Amino acid sequence: MNVHHLLSDVASESNRIHHSAFRNKIVSAEEAVQHIHAGDTVAISGFASAGTPKAVTPALADRIRRSRASGADFAVNLLTGASVASDTERMLAEVDGISLRMPYQAEPTARRSINAGSMDYVDIHLSHVAQQVWEGYYGHVDIAVVEVSGITETGELIPSASIGNNKTWLDVAEKIILEVNSWVPTAMAGIHDVYYGTALPPHRKPIMLTAVEDRIGQTTFRVDPDKVVAVVETNARDSASGLTPPDAVSQAIASHVLDFFEHEVSRGRLPADSLLPLQSGIGNVANAVLQGLDAGPHKGLTCYSEVIQDGMLHLIKHGTVRFASATSLALSEAGIDELVSNIDFYREHIVLRPQEISNHPEVVRRLGIIAMNGMLEADIYGNVNSTHVMGTKIMNGIGGSGDFARNGYLSMFLSPSTAKGGSISSIVPMVPHVDHTEHDTQVLVTEQGLADLRGLSPRRRSRVVIDKCAHPDYRDALHDYVARAESVADAGHTPHLLGDALSFHQRFLDTGSMRL
Amino acid sequence: MNVHHLLSDVASESNRIHHSAFRNKIVSAEEAVQHIHAGDTVAISGFASAGTPKAVTPALADRIRRSRASGADFAVNLLTGASVASDTERMLAEVDGISLRMPYQAEPTARRSINAGSMDYVDIHLSHVAQQVWEGYYGHVDIAVVEVSGITETGELIPSASIGNNKTWLDVAEKIILEVNSWVPTAMAGIHDVYYGTALPPHRKPIMLTAVEDRIGQTTFRVDPDKVVAVVETNARDSASGLTPPDAVSQAIASHVLDFFEHEVSRGRLPADSLLPLQSGIGNVANAVLQGLDAGPHKGLTCYSEVIQDGMLHLIKHGTVRFASATSLALSEAGIDELVSNIDFYREHIVLRPQEISNHPEVVRRLGIIAMNGMLEADIYGNVNSTHVMGTKIMNGIGGSGDFARNGYLSMFLSPSTAKGGSISSIVPMVPHVDHTEHDTQVLVTEQGLADLRGLSPRRRSRVVIDKCAHPDYRDALHDYVARAESVADAGHTPHLLGDALSFHQRFLDTGSMRL
């Protein structure tokens, strides 16, 4: 090993490692994964498309594949920030390399394994991951694999394009493999704010963050060099987040959202100039809302969210957005180039934080977040299903939507009113899986319109949801359901016919369409 | 009016009003309610059995009754802290005096009106009430009726036995009626901590409360004397919270909870001496847990909850509990006597706060609350129904359970495994109403056992929930459901048969029992 370390040191390809204790540990990815064993709990960096380890995870998949080919069982528990680069998730899923997955995924191969029951998946709020791992709910964390963009002379780590749970992984893991990625611009250093003040109760203190742009931490991760068992050098682009231009449906949804903001401003419920900090999920609808804001009257907006997508860069460039806080840069190829080419500018308008802070209930409540998240479907009373197609098959996971919806100031859920060419209605009598309860949803939006449920009892909600949000093709069937449910004796506060409540979904399973 | 004020002043029966601006406004309850008009939004004091106005609300019910007798329509929107003294709720419901009710109720007459659709009811998290009313989601608050125990020389108000939303009502209401209740011991003054630091975003600051006993506010309410239109003097006991001794089922549930605490201590996940601050709902199960703690090894425990019941007084007296924070004293007759007779002692161990703070997500998260709440039923995947019998008929409301479960450290839901003599199973394939999602429930407890769901995927959860918590009479049917749901092709992450998922409930509606 000593000989090898010397060789590696000489072979260092970049000038990113400024501390000898780490230079001495440079090895190839293939050598690094020898530290990972079957049954290990492996915590890796990565949040959305940014910051996933680029060399060690493929090498791990390869090792597992070869191990399986030789008849040995080899799988690990995989903990991440959220989704990771989808080729990584796919490679590990294809070799049946993951026995337990937490807390979020968005990749077809892994999704198939989860839905087939061959991969255990635990779908928890992203703000809960750090404390639950600290508490040991997922057992001992054997090893962390964390991408960084450099190592300072004092042995601290400069993060790359996402932070996610990396601080926690470095703290809790028994062993650490670092990937030092020289593709990340050195000028990105300083964009990060890593807060070291969280603790387990009874030792928690107030998190003194009162504005989106506040810095409360340091720009680097701390690490115990003795835990670092390998350092791997890479020079590899982040994978790109796909992006298609907003279509007419997305633009219609966005337009209802923007009208609603003006309505709230006119009632004195939102500050006229800068509204309140915006959170939005990933996707075309979210991008359409951002585009709409860019064309609107507001300047100096702020965002407090999980990911920064291309649209946000435009808004920052135009001054529409003054400051954006997130935990990851989930950009397209073009977005990555835009960021990298103008990093000195963007570093003044963007901060990346641990997801423990980007999604923290204390901060979300205090800042008064306007939470805008996608959904699969909502029912007539405002319960929202974000995760389970037909109640059983998981799509991705709840992610941070509950962190923002539950503690935010305005909780909005957005979706086209239909899916699968109109054969699925996004407004149903009863959702077969609830991720956000009627108590936590205030506004539903489809391209048809916006249902403002604040202050409404269930019987008033059902009318508003159907008339404002349901597709016209499904309104009669929904009104008919309500009429029949309300007509029975003892109909109750929230009228339902249990025999019919899931009939839309059953019909889809039976006929391929929710239509009558 | 001037003559009348002079007479009233002379007629003042107590020595509780130390400011002339208020003495000059003393009137009878019948006169006071002339300030309340049909269609008004009326915000009254009261949280559980404590602090409900005792003279003005009956006078209002009487006024509405007479008004209706003369053919006029008369109803108000009624905002409270949570439930209020049940005779008050009943009197107003009996005369159809409430058109909209918010945020919680627990009284049979009102419940019938809500379930019949004749009273609008909005069931929201108790921590959300203040901000939503400030924002105007319930329109203009025309008048507040608030019980206090005295008025100081500087014109501030000494609270009575609950705080609830009183601070907010006094701030937002256009007009105010005060009831000064001389039954409340003067020695109770000082037990309260009224925090005036909350604000609407973007003006929110950290709430600097880091321990259960911290005082961050003042002992009195502020009020604009110009808004006070009437002062009514009373000398009336709080209504008593009923209490029956814990039965064998409650004791068995408590015993599982206590064993779990020791298990967590042994794993190093709870501090061995004082655990973490406890929150528990109202009821016999909660009382049984407290009794069990009183007989156990822990001393110096703390509680951060909504209400203090009789059991808590015993624990404080014995030193088992060092300090308890709440927003209301919901005591039995004997409990009231115990408190009043030893108020100087209890005042050193109890603080009452606004419910905005007792239930605040920021504080709940920071303190690391162990949340123990009752439930109606849970499903095999851990979704919890706290509010709707058979999915349609509301029982009470979500209250603060979501405030604590969603942001707390350990989220536990407790219930006997059956109801109605065994004809209802509290563990079902799918709950027909979700108040707490699978993402927010960690531990389910019945007298049968305790299901620890932390870190488990849905397919693992179903086995644990059935085997640990379901009544033996229902286990086979539940296992059969799981087996059939998992056996279909493409069973999914969370297997369900939509045609059978609500069959337990449908069977109960059809036959009066969930049994096959």
Interface residues (C-beta under 8 A of the other chain):
Chain A: L100 M102 I114 N115 A116 G117 D120 Y121 V122 D123 I124 H125 Q131 Q132 E135 G136 Y137 Y138 G139 L200 P201 P202 R204 K205 P206 I207 M208 T210 A211 R267 R269 P271 S274 L276 P277 H360 P361 E362 R365 R366 L367 G368 N383 H388 V389 M390 G391 T392 K393 I394 I398 G402 R406 N407 Y409 M430 P432 H433 V434 D435 H436 T437 E438 H439 D440 R454 G455 L456 S457 R459 R460 A485 E486 D490 A491 G492 H493 T494 P495 H496 L498 G499 A501 L502 H505 Q506 L509
Chain B: L100 M102 I114 N115 A116 G117 D120 Y121 V122 D123 I124 H125 Q131 Q132 E135 G136 Y137 Y138 G139 L200 P201 P202 R204 K205 P206 I207 M208 T210 A211 R267 R269 P271 S274 L276 P277 H360 P361 E362 R365 R366 L367 G368 N383 H388 V389 M390 G391 T392 K393 I394 I398 G402 R406 N407 Y409 M430 P432 H433 V434 D435 H436 T437 E438 H439 D440 R454 G455 L456 S457 R459 R460 A485 E486 D490 A491 G492 H493 T494 P495 H496 L498 G499 A501 L502 H505 Q506 L509
